[in-house]
Amino acid sequence: MVVARGKIVVIGGGPAGYVAAIVAAQHQHEVVLVEKGALGGTCLNVGCIPTKTMAKTAALYTTAQRLNEFGISVGTPAIEWSKVQQRKESIIKSLRQGVTELLKSNGVKVVQGEATLVSPTTVQVKHPGGEINEINANKIIIATGSVAARVPGWAVDEKNILSSTGILGLEKLPASLIIIGGGVIGMEFASIFQSLGTRVTVIEVLPRLLNGMDASLVTLLQKDMQRQGIKFFLETRVASIESRDNEVTVFCQQGTQQHVLKAEKVLVAAGRVACTDGLGLEKIGIAMEGKNIKVNSRMETNIPGIYAAGDVIGGYQLAHVAFAEGEVAARNACGENCEIDYRGVPMCVYTYPELAQVGVSQDEAEKENAAISIGEFPLMANGKALIEGEKLGLVKVIQEKTYGEILRISILGSHATELIAEATLAIHNELTIEELISTIHAHPTIAETLREAALVAAGRPIHITRSR
Protein backbone atom coordinates (compact mmCIF):
# COMPACT_ATOMS: atom_id res chain seq x y z
CA MET A 1 0.00 0.00 0.00
CA VAL A 2 1.39 3.41 -1.04
CA VAL A 3 1.15 6.16 1.59
CA ALA A 4 1.21 9.86 0.61
CA ARG A 5 1.40 12.56 3.26
CA GLY A 6 -0.59 15.79 3.02
CA LYS A 7 -1.18 18.37 5.71
CA ILE A 8 -4.73 19.30 4.62
CA VAL A 9 -6.91 16.92 2.60
CA VAL A 10 -9.99 18.27 0.85
CA ILE A 11 -12.57 15.73 -0.30
CA GLY A 12 -14.56 17.06 -3.25
CA GLY A 13 -13.66 19.46 -6.04
CA GLY A 14 -16.87 21.48 -6.29
CA PRO A 15 -17.37 25.14 -5.27
CA ALA A 16 -16.71 24.54 -1.55
CA GLY A 17 -13.90 22.06 -2.13
CA TYR A 18 -11.74 23.76 -4.71
CA VAL A 19 -12.07 27.14 -2.98
CA ALA A 20 -11.08 25.55 0.33
CA ALA A 21 -8.08 23.91 -1.33
CA ILE A 22 -6.90 27.17 -2.90
CA VAL A 23 -7.33 29.16 0.33
CA ALA A 24 -5.45 26.51 2.35
CA ALA A 25 -2.64 26.45 -0.20
CA GLN A 26 -2.38 30.24 -0.08
CA HIS A 27 -1.86 29.86 3.67
CA GLN A 28 1.31 27.93 2.80
CA HIS A 29 -0.07 24.49 3.63
CA GLU A 30 0.45 21.33 1.65
CA VAL A 31 -2.95 20.50 0.17
CA VAL A 32 -4.30 17.36 -1.49
CA LEU A 33 -7.72 17.49 -3.16
CA VAL A 34 -9.49 14.19 -3.80
CA GLU A 35 -12.22 14.17 -6.45
CA LYS A 36 -13.95 11.11 -7.91
CA GLY A 37 -15.59 12.96 -10.81
CA ALA A 38 -14.97 16.16 -12.75
CA LEU A 39 -13.56 19.24 -11.06
CA GLY A 40 -16.11 22.00 -10.54
CA GLY A 41 -18.75 19.80 -8.96
CA THR A 42 -22.46 19.87 -9.67
CA CYS A 43 -22.63 23.63 -10.23
CA LEU A 44 -20.12 23.76 -13.05
CA ASN A 45 -20.82 20.41 -14.71
CA VAL A 46 -24.54 19.60 -14.29
CA GLY A 47 -26.04 22.54 -12.42
CA CYS A 48 -25.68 26.31 -12.40
CA ILE A 49 -23.47 26.79 -15.44
CA PRO A 50 -25.16 24.50 -18.01
CA THR A 51 -28.64 25.48 -16.81
CA LYS A 52 -27.96 29.21 -17.03
CA THR A 53 -26.28 28.72 -20.42
CA MET A 54 -29.53 27.20 -21.69
CA ALA A 55 -31.53 29.95 -19.97
CA LYS A 56 -29.56 32.56 -21.92
CA THR A 57 -30.35 30.78 -25.18
CA ALA A 58 -34.03 30.65 -24.21
CA ALA A 59 -34.09 34.37 -23.36
CA LEU A 60 -32.39 35.32 -26.63
CA TYR A 61 -34.81 33.13 -28.59
CA THR A 62 -37.74 34.88 -26.88
CA THR A 63 -36.22 38.29 -27.70
CA ALA A 64 -35.60 37.26 -31.31
CA GLN A 65 -39.30 36.54 -31.71
CA ARG A 66 -40.04 40.11 -30.58
CA LEU A 67 -37.49 41.98 -32.70
CA ASN A 68 -40.21 43.63 -34.76
CA GLU A 69 -41.10 45.60 -31.60
CA PHE A 70 -37.65 47.22 -31.88
CA GLY A 71 -38.08 48.03 -35.57
CA ILE A 72 -35.99 45.06 -36.75
CA SER A 73 -37.28 42.72 -39.45
CA VAL A 74 -35.65 39.29 -39.65
CA GLY A 75 -36.61 35.78 -40.65
CA THR A 76 -38.30 33.33 -38.32
CA PRO A 77 -35.79 32.29 -35.62
CA ALA A 78 -35.13 28.59 -35.17
CA ILE A 79 -33.44 26.54 -32.46
CA GLU A 80 -30.48 24.37 -33.53
CA TRP A 81 -30.41 22.11 -30.49
CA SER A 82 -27.09 20.44 -31.29
CA LYS A 83 -25.40 23.85 -31.34
CA VAL A 84 -27.08 24.79 -28.05
CA GLN A 85 -25.60 21.64 -26.53
CA GLN A 86 -22.18 22.26 -28.11
CA ARG A 87 -22.04 25.78 -26.69
CA LYS A 88 -23.03 24.50 -23.26
CA GLU A 89 -20.31 21.85 -23.31
CA SER A 90 -17.73 24.35 -24.56
CA ILE A 91 -18.44 26.69 -21.64
CA ILE A 92 -18.28 23.82 -19.13
CA LYS A 93 -14.97 22.63 -20.59
CA SER A 94 -13.48 26.12 -20.49
CA LEU A 95 -14.48 26.74 -16.87
CA ARG A 96 -13.40 23.25 -15.79
CA GLN A 97 -9.98 23.87 -17.31
CA GLY A 98 -9.91 27.16 -15.46
CA VAL A 99 -10.45 25.38 -12.12
CA THR A 100 -7.68 22.91 -13.01
CA GLU A 101 -5.26 25.74 -13.72
CA LEU A 102 -6.21 27.60 -10.53
CA LEU A 103 -5.49 24.52 -8.42
CA LYS A 104 -2.24 23.85 -10.24
CA SER A 105 -1.01 27.45 -9.97
CA ASN A 106 -1.65 27.38 -6.22
CA GLY A 107 0.26 24.15 -5.76
CA VAL A 108 -2.73 21.95 -4.91
CA LYS A 109 -2.21 18.26 -5.68
CA VAL A 110 -5.32 16.77 -7.28
CA VAL A 111 -5.92 13.05 -6.78
CA GLN A 112 -8.56 11.21 -8.80
CA GLY A 113 -10.51 8.67 -6.81
CA GLU A 114 -13.21 7.86 -4.28
CA ALA A 115 -12.41 8.89 -0.71
CA THR A 116 -13.31 7.14 2.55
CA LEU A 117 -12.37 8.29 6.04
CA VAL A 118 -10.77 5.40 7.93
CA SER A 119 -9.71 7.54 10.90
CA PRO A 120 -9.87 11.22 11.92
CA THR A 121 -6.47 11.72 10.26
CA THR A 122 -6.49 9.16 7.42
CA VAL A 123 -8.26 9.25 4.07
CA GLN A 124 -8.33 6.14 1.94
CA VAL A 125 -8.55 6.71 -1.81
CA LYS A 126 -9.74 4.11 -4.30
CA HIS A 127 -8.47 5.12 -7.73
CA PRO A 128 -10.32 4.44 -11.01
CA GLY A 129 -7.87 1.61 -11.81
CA GLY A 130 -8.63 -0.13 -8.52
CA GLU A 131 -5.46 0.84 -6.64
CA ILE A 132 -6.00 1.90 -3.03
CA ASN A 133 -3.84 4.54 -1.32
CA GLU A 134 -3.96 6.25 2.04
CA ILE A 135 -3.32 9.93 2.73
CA ASN A 136 -2.41 11.03 6.24
CA ALA A 137 -3.70 14.50 7.12
CA ASN A 138 -3.46 17.01 9.92
CA LYS A 139 -6.84 18.45 8.89
CA ILE A 140 -9.64 17.21 6.62
CA ILE A 141 -12.29 19.26 4.82
CA ILE A 142 -15.31 17.36 3.47
CA ALA A 143 -17.00 19.04 0.50
CA THR A 144 -18.67 16.21 -1.40
CA GLY A 145 -21.72 18.23 -2.45
CA SER A 146 -25.15 16.82 -3.20
CA VAL A 147 -27.03 14.61 -5.66
CA ALA A 148 -30.52 14.83 -7.14
CA ALA A 149 -33.08 13.45 -4.69
CA ARG A 150 -34.75 10.22 -5.78
CA VAL A 151 -38.36 9.39 -4.92
CA PRO A 152 -39.05 5.71 -4.09
CA GLY A 153 -41.18 4.09 -6.74
CA TRP A 154 -40.29 6.59 -9.46
CA ALA A 155 -37.83 4.94 -11.82
CA VAL A 156 -35.63 7.76 -13.08
CA ASP A 157 -34.18 6.11 -16.20
CA GLU A 158 -32.70 9.32 -17.72
CA LYS A 159 -34.48 8.38 -20.94
CA ASN A 160 -38.11 9.36 -20.45
CA ILE A 161 -38.13 10.06 -16.71
CA LEU A 162 -35.32 12.49 -16.08
CA SER A 163 -33.37 14.02 -13.21
CA SER A 164 -32.01 17.57 -13.34
CA THR A 165 -28.77 16.01 -14.62
CA GLY A 166 -30.36 13.87 -17.32
CA ILE A 167 -32.46 16.68 -18.79
CA LEU A 168 -29.30 18.65 -19.62
CA GLY A 169 -28.15 15.94 -22.03
CA LEU A 170 -31.29 15.53 -24.14
CA GLU A 171 -30.50 14.79 -27.77
CA LYS A 172 -33.51 16.77 -28.96
CA LEU A 173 -36.10 19.15 -27.59
CA PRO A 174 -39.17 17.29 -26.32
CA ALA A 175 -42.56 18.33 -27.65
CA SER A 176 -43.99 18.18 -24.13
CA LEU A 177 -42.60 18.03 -20.62
CA ILE A 178 -44.12 17.44 -17.19
CA ILE A 179 -42.08 18.82 -14.30
CA ILE A 180 -42.68 17.40 -10.84
CA GLY A 181 -41.62 20.09 -8.38
CA GLY A 182 -42.21 23.83 -8.39
CA GLY A 183 -39.04 24.83 -6.60
CA VAL A 184 -36.08 26.67 -8.10
CA ILE A 185 -34.88 23.77 -10.27
CA GLY A 186 -38.33 22.97 -11.60
CA MET A 187 -39.24 26.58 -12.34
CA GLU A 188 -35.98 27.33 -14.13
CA PHE A 189 -36.37 24.33 -16.42
CA ALA A 190 -40.05 25.16 -16.96
CA SER A 191 -39.08 28.65 -18.12
CA ILE A 192 -36.28 27.38 -20.35
CA PHE A 193 -38.19 24.67 -22.17
CA GLN A 194 -41.42 26.64 -22.56
CA SER A 195 -39.43 29.49 -24.11
CA LEU A 196 -37.80 27.04 -26.52
CA GLY A 197 -41.16 25.72 -27.70
CA THR A 198 -41.88 22.74 -25.44
CA ARG A 199 -45.35 22.44 -23.87
CA VAL A 200 -44.69 22.48 -20.13
CA THR A 201 -46.80 21.39 -17.17
CA VAL A 202 -45.65 21.84 -13.56
CA ILE A 203 -46.96 19.77 -10.64
CA GLU A 204 -46.34 21.05 -7.10
CA VAL A 205 -47.54 19.42 -3.88
CA LEU A 206 -47.52 22.70 -1.93
CA PRO A 207 -50.15 25.47 -2.28
CA ARG A 208 -47.59 27.79 -3.91
CA LEU A 209 -44.52 27.79 -6.11
CA LEU A 210 -40.97 28.71 -5.04
CA ASN A 211 -41.57 28.30 -1.34
CA GLY A 212 -39.35 30.75 0.55
CA MET A 213 -39.36 33.43 -2.14
CA ASP A 214 -41.50 36.57 -1.83
CA ALA A 215 -45.10 35.42 -2.22
CA SER A 216 -46.43 38.49 -4.05
CA LEU A 217 -43.60 38.44 -6.59
CA VAL A 218 -43.97 34.70 -7.10
CA THR A 219 -47.66 35.27 -7.87
CA LEU A 220 -46.72 37.82 -10.54
CA LEU A 221 -44.14 35.42 -11.98
CA GLN A 222 -46.64 32.56 -12.06
CA LYS A 223 -49.20 34.69 -13.89
CA ASP A 224 -46.63 35.63 -16.52
CA MET A 225 -45.51 32.03 -16.95
CA GLN A 226 -49.14 31.03 -17.40
CA ARG A 227 -49.41 33.75 -20.03
CA GLN A 228 -46.44 32.11 -21.75
CA GLY A 229 -48.39 28.84 -21.82
CA ILE A 230 -47.14 26.89 -18.80
CA LYS A 231 -49.82 24.93 -16.92
CA PHE A 232 -49.64 24.60 -13.15
CA PHE A 233 -51.22 22.02 -10.84
CA LEU A 234 -50.72 23.20 -7.25
CA GLU A 235 -51.57 21.21 -4.12
CA THR A 236 -51.29 18.16 -6.32
CA ARG A 237 -49.69 14.89 -5.24
CA VAL A 238 -48.23 12.43 -7.75
CA ALA A 239 -49.48 8.89 -7.15
CA SER A 240 -47.49 7.07 -9.82
CA ILE A 241 -45.60 7.43 -13.09
CA GLU A 242 -45.72 5.06 -16.05
CA SER A 243 -43.27 5.17 -18.95
CA ARG A 244 -44.00 3.47 -22.26
CA ASP A 245 -42.11 3.96 -25.50
CA ASN A 246 -42.07 7.72 -26.16
CA GLU A 247 -44.77 8.74 -23.69
CA VAL A 248 -44.90 9.12 -19.92
CA THR A 249 -48.14 9.14 -17.94
CA VAL A 250 -48.39 10.82 -14.56
CA PHE A 251 -51.29 9.92 -12.25
CA CYS A 252 -51.93 12.59 -9.63
CA GLN A 253 -54.46 13.76 -7.09
CA GLN A 254 -55.54 17.40 -6.53
CA GLY A 255 -57.93 17.46 -3.61
CA THR A 256 -60.83 15.21 -4.60
CA GLN A 257 -59.97 15.47 -8.29
CA GLN A 258 -57.81 12.94 -10.10
CA HIS A 259 -55.66 13.92 -13.10
CA VAL A 260 -53.99 11.78 -15.73
CA LEU A 261 -51.31 13.82 -17.49
CA LYS A 262 -49.24 12.70 -20.47
CA ALA A 263 -46.00 14.06 -21.95
CA GLU A 264 -43.01 12.99 -23.96
CA LYS A 265 -40.68 13.50 -20.99
CA VAL A 266 -40.98 13.93 -17.23
CA LEU A 267 -38.51 15.81 -15.05
CA VAL A 268 -38.36 14.86 -11.38
CA ALA A 269 -37.21 18.06 -9.66
CA ALA A 270 -37.56 16.94 -6.07
CA GLY A 271 -34.55 18.83 -4.75
CA ARG A 272 -31.09 17.60 -3.76
CA VAL A 273 -29.67 15.59 -0.87
CA ALA A 274 -26.19 15.59 0.66
CA CYS A 275 -23.71 13.18 -0.88
CA THR A 276 -22.36 11.34 2.17
CA ASP A 277 -22.76 7.66 1.25
CA GLY A 278 -19.52 5.70 1.29
CA LEU A 279 -17.50 8.32 3.18
CA GLY A 280 -17.27 6.24 6.36
CA LEU A 281 -18.61 9.05 8.51
CA GLU A 282 -20.52 6.82 10.92
CA LYS A 283 -17.46 4.65 11.49
CA ILE A 284 -15.39 7.54 12.82
CA GLY A 285 -18.31 9.11 14.69
CA ILE A 286 -19.07 12.30 12.75
CA ALA A 287 -22.37 13.80 13.92
CA MET A 288 -25.11 13.97 11.31
CA GLU A 289 -28.48 15.65 10.84
CA GLY A 290 -30.22 13.20 8.56
CA LYS A 291 -28.01 12.94 5.47
CA ASN A 292 -26.25 16.23 6.27
CA ILE A 293 -22.99 16.63 8.17
CA LYS A 294 -23.49 18.69 11.31
CA VAL A 295 -21.09 21.65 11.69
CA ASN A 296 -20.76 24.75 13.86
CA SER A 297 -20.36 28.34 12.63
CA ARG A 298 -16.65 27.64 12.01
CA MET A 299 -17.59 24.78 9.65
CA GLU A 300 -16.06 22.29 12.09
CA THR A 301 -17.65 18.92 12.81
CA ASN A 302 -17.84 17.35 16.26
CA ILE A 303 -14.43 15.78 15.59
CA PRO A 304 -11.60 18.33 16.00
CA GLY A 305 -9.68 18.88 12.79
CA ILE A 306 -12.46 17.69 10.46
CA TYR A 307 -14.49 20.35 8.68
CA ALA A 308 -17.31 20.28 6.15
CA ALA A 309 -18.71 22.87 3.74
CA GLY A 310 -21.13 23.28 0.86
CA ASP A 311 -24.19 21.21 -0.01
CA VAL A 312 -22.99 18.31 2.16
CA ILE A 313 -23.98 20.27 5.30
CA GLY A 314 -27.46 21.11 3.96
CA GLY A 315 -28.63 24.67 4.55
CA TYR A 316 -28.79 26.94 1.53
CA GLN A 317 -27.26 24.54 -1.03
CA LEU A 318 -26.13 27.42 -3.24
CA ALA A 319 -22.78 27.63 -5.02
CA HIS A 320 -22.04 31.14 -3.74
CA VAL A 321 -22.75 30.02 -0.18
CA ALA A 322 -20.50 27.01 -0.75
CA PHE A 323 -17.69 29.36 -1.84
CA ALA A 324 -18.04 31.27 1.44
CA GLU A 325 -18.29 28.12 3.57
CA GLY A 326 -15.27 26.56 1.87
CA GLU A 327 -13.19 29.65 2.56
CA VAL A 328 -14.24 29.75 6.23
CA ALA A 329 -13.51 26.02 6.64
CA ALA A 330 -10.05 26.41 5.09
CA ARG A 331 -9.11 29.45 7.15
CA ASN A 332 -10.06 27.69 10.36
CA ALA A 333 -8.24 24.54 9.29
CA CYS A 334 -5.19 26.76 8.80
CA GLY A 335 -5.35 28.07 12.35
CA GLU A 336 -7.50 31.18 12.04
CA ASN A 337 -10.68 31.76 14.02
CA CYS A 338 -13.54 32.96 11.82
CA GLU A 339 -17.24 32.26 11.45
CA ILE A 340 -19.66 32.10 8.54
CA ASP A 341 -22.02 35.07 8.18
CA TYR A 342 -25.34 34.20 6.58
CA ARG A 343 -26.85 37.64 7.16
CA GLY A 344 -26.92 38.61 3.50
CA VAL A 345 -27.40 35.54 1.27
CA PRO A 346 -28.86 36.39 -2.14
CA MET A 347 -31.41 33.93 -3.55
CA CYS A 348 -31.69 33.88 -7.35
CA VAL A 349 -34.11 32.17 -9.71
CA TYR A 350 -33.13 32.30 -13.40
CA THR A 351 -36.59 32.20 -14.89
CA TYR A 352 -37.79 34.61 -17.55
CA PRO A 353 -38.26 37.14 -16.01
CA GLU A 354 -35.70 36.62 -13.24
CA LEU A 355 -36.47 36.63 -9.53
CA ALA A 356 -34.03 37.50 -6.72
CA GLN A 357 -34.16 38.46 -3.06
CA VAL A 358 -32.02 38.99 0.02
CA GLY A 359 -32.86 39.49 3.69
CA VAL A 360 -35.53 38.19 6.07
CA SER A 361 -38.99 37.30 4.81
CA GLN A 362 -41.91 39.71 5.14
CA ASP A 363 -43.48 37.41 7.74
CA GLU A 364 -40.25 37.40 9.77
CA ALA A 365 -39.92 41.17 9.42
CA GLU A 366 -43.46 41.70 10.69
CA LYS A 367 -42.97 39.24 13.56
CA GLU A 368 -39.63 40.64 14.76
CA ASN A 369 -40.29 44.37 14.34
CA ALA A 370 -42.89 46.63 15.88
CA ALA A 371 -43.33 48.59 12.69
CA ILE A 372 -42.19 48.13 9.10
CA SER A 373 -42.84 49.97 5.86
CA ILE A 374 -42.85 48.52 2.37
CA GLY A 375 -41.96 50.28 -0.83
CA GLU A 376 -42.77 48.87 -4.28
CA PHE A 377 -41.71 50.25 -7.64
CA PRO A 378 -42.83 48.69 -10.95
CA LEU A 379 -40.40 48.28 -13.82
CA MET A 380 -42.99 49.70 -16.21
CA ALA A 381 -42.24 53.10 -14.62
CA ASN A 382 -38.51 52.76 -15.35
CA GLY A 383 -37.07 54.25 -18.54
CA LYS A 384 -34.33 51.64 -19.08
CA ALA A 385 -36.80 48.77 -18.66
CA LEU A 386 -39.01 50.29 -21.36
CA ILE A 387 -35.98 50.79 -23.63
CA GLU A 388 -35.05 47.13 -23.24
CA GLY A 389 -38.64 46.00 -23.75
CA GLU A 390 -38.65 44.33 -20.33
CA LYS A 391 -41.30 46.26 -18.44
CA LEU A 392 -42.72 43.32 -16.47
CA GLY A 393 -41.42 43.32 -12.92
CA LEU A 394 -41.36 44.88 -9.51
CA VAL A 395 -38.82 45.94 -6.86
CA LYS A 396 -39.89 45.60 -3.24
CA VAL A 397 -38.03 47.10 -0.27
CA ILE A 398 -38.89 46.45 3.39
CA GLN A 399 -37.50 48.59 6.19
CA GLU A 400 -38.02 48.66 9.93
CA LYS A 401 -39.22 52.14 10.84
CA THR A 402 -37.49 52.71 14.20
CA TYR A 403 -33.94 52.92 12.86
CA GLY A 404 -34.68 52.69 9.15
CA GLU A 405 -32.64 49.51 8.62
CA ILE A 406 -33.32 47.69 5.35
CA LEU A 407 -34.61 44.20 6.14
CA ARG A 408 -35.40 42.77 2.72
CA ILE A 409 -35.13 43.60 -0.96
CA SER A 410 -36.92 41.48 -3.58
CA ILE A 411 -36.69 41.96 -7.35
CA LEU A 412 -38.72 40.48 -10.17
CA GLY A 413 -37.69 41.43 -13.69
CA SER A 414 -34.87 41.99 -16.12
CA HIS A 415 -31.37 41.71 -14.60
CA ALA A 416 -32.77 40.85 -11.15
CA THR A 417 -29.93 38.41 -10.46
CA GLU A 418 -27.38 41.16 -11.16
CA LEU A 419 -29.21 43.95 -9.33
CA ILE A 420 -29.41 41.81 -6.18
CA ALA A 421 -25.68 42.46 -5.57
CA GLU A 422 -26.38 46.05 -4.50
CA ALA A 423 -29.22 44.85 -2.31
CA THR A 424 -26.97 42.22 -0.74
CA LEU A 425 -24.33 44.83 0.07
CA ALA A 426 -27.01 46.93 1.77
CA ILE A 427 -28.35 44.03 3.84
CA HIS A 428 -24.89 42.70 4.75
CA ASN A 429 -23.77 46.10 6.02
CA GLU A 430 -27.07 46.85 7.78
CA LEU A 431 -27.64 50.00 5.74
CA THR A 432 -30.62 52.23 6.35
CA ILE A 433 -33.21 53.26 3.84
CA GLU A 434 -31.78 56.80 3.84
CA GLU A 435 -28.32 55.52 2.94
CA LEU A 436 -29.76 53.76 -0.09
CA ILE A 437 -31.76 56.84 -1.06
CA SER A 438 -28.75 59.16 -0.72
CA THR A 439 -26.72 56.96 -3.08
CA ILE A 440 -26.78 58.49 -6.57
CA HIS A 441 -27.78 55.91 -9.17
CA ALA A 442 -26.90 56.30 -12.85
CA HIS A 443 -29.70 57.16 -15.27
CA PRO A 444 -31.12 55.50 -17.26
CA THR A 445 -30.56 52.17 -15.51
CA ILE A 446 -32.81 49.48 -14.08
CA ALA A 447 -30.76 49.82 -10.88
CA GLU A 448 -32.59 53.10 -10.27
CA THR A 449 -35.63 51.06 -9.28
CA LEU A 450 -33.89 50.11 -6.01
CA ARG A 451 -33.67 53.76 -4.96
CA GLU A 452 -37.18 54.47 -6.21
CA ALA A 453 -38.62 51.58 -4.15
CA ALA A 454 -36.68 52.87 -1.13
CA LEU A 455 -38.23 56.30 -1.64
CA VAL A 456 -41.68 54.73 -1.63
CA ALA A 457 -40.87 52.88 1.61
CA ALA A 458 -39.76 56.19 3.12
CA GLY A 459 -43.03 57.83 2.06
CA ARG A 460 -41.38 60.15 -0.49
CA PRO A 461 -42.05 58.65 -3.94
CA ILE A 462 -40.74 60.68 -6.87
CA HIS A 463 -41.25 58.77 -10.11
CA ILE A 464 -44.51 57.08 -9.18
CA THR A 465 -47.84 58.52 -8.10
CA ARG A 466 -48.27 58.62 -4.33
CA SER A 467 -50.95 56.18 -3.19
CA ARG A 468 -53.89 57.73 -1.35
Sequence and secondary structure as in RCSB ss.txt:
>XXXX:A:sequence
MVVARGKIVVIGGGPAGYVAAIVAAQHQHEVVLVEKGALGGTCLNVGCIPTKTMAKTAALYTTAQRLNEFGISVG
TPAIEWSKVQQRKESIIKSLRQGVTELLKSNGVKVVQGEATLVSPTTVQVKHPGGEINEINANKIIIATGSVAAR
VPGWAVDEKNILSSTGILGLEKLPASLIIIGGGVIGMEFASIFQSLGTRVTVIEVLPRLLNGMDASLVTLLQKDM
QRQGIKFFLETRVASIESRDNEVTVFCQQGTQQHVLKAEKVLVAAGRVACTDGLGLEKIGIAMEGKNIKVNSRME
TNIPGIYAAGDVIGGYQLAHVAFAEGEVAARNACGENCEIDYRGVPMCVYTYPELAQVGVSQDEAEKENAAISIG
EFPLMANGKALIEGEKLGLVKVIQEKTYGEILRISILGSHATELIAEATLAIHNELTIEELISTIHAHPTIAETL
REAALVAAGRPIHITRSR
>XXXX:A:secstr
  EEE SEEEE  SHHHHHHHHHHHHTT  EEEEESS TTHHHHHHSHHHHHHHHHHHHHHHHHTTGGGGT    
     HHHHHHHHHHHHHHHHHHHHHHHHHTT EEEESEEEEEETTEEEEE TTS EEEEE SEEEE   EEE  
 TT    SSSEE TTGGGG SS  SEEEEE  SHHHHHHHHHHHHTT EEEEE SSSSSSTTS HHHHHHHHHHH
HHHT EEE SEEEEEEEEETTEEEEEEEETTEEEEEEESEEEE   EEE  TTS HHHHT  EETTEE   TTSB
 SSTTEEE GGGG TT  HHHHHHHHHHHHHHHTT       TT  EEE SSSEEEEEES HHHHHHH S EEEE
EEEGGG HHHHHHT    EEEEEEETTT BEEEEEEEETTHHHHHHHHHHHHHTT BHHHHHTS   SS TTHHH
HHHHHHHTT  SSS    
